[in-house]
């Protein structure tokens, strides 16, 4: 799941390249504003096309496409087995909406995404205004931050499986401690600090913050069981993306 989760960083990196190409070829002179508009419209169109593909091809369970059920789970296709809606709603209430652990994970995910999007969206501006780094150099931060995030996700997933017996929430504790440490180092660096040191501290932050970004969803799925994993991930994800408004207003 942590390998699959690298799609967040791969997608973000590809969008940076795409928008850089748009601005580089159409962003000068009177076309500057128009180019910025295309930086919104083109990625949004790609996302819309992807959502149509999901709507057409995504299926609920293995049994709904004739595959054997996953071992060790009581998941049943409601369309196949005729499970009553009331019974399923009661199950969701118990395992997701009435489960305090899911709400704790959602609350934690809120702050994980504050850190993630603060650096991802505002990192170059922050480096330019507070550390005196040129925008040309600061722009590379996004790519390096995402590369570090890919490594952090995969290593966090391996550590969870090999060292902590699948207890993803415990891995998150170590990752958030690392995030706090390297953010503190970045904060304390003087204005005349070498650029590579600024990069290193923020990339280390990316390495650690993307571990919880992947693992909180895994922890939620484990708590809610396979039958309600998607609903639990949707709820914790809602907290995560709601945080982007807070990080933007706060900065």
Secondary structure, DSSP 8 states (H G I E B T S, - for coil): -HHHHTHHHHHHHHHHHHHHHHHHHH-SGGGHHHHHHHHHHHHHHHHHHHHHHHHHH--S-GGGGT----TT-----HHHH---HHHHHHHHIIIIIT-HHHHHHHHHHHHHHHHHHHHHHHHHHHHHHHH---HHHHHHHHHHHHHHHHHHHHHHHHHHHHTSTT-HHHHHHHHHHHHHHHHHHHHHS-TT--HHHHHHHHHHHHHHHHHHHHHHHHHHHHHHTGGGHHHHHHHHHHHHHHHHHHHHHH-
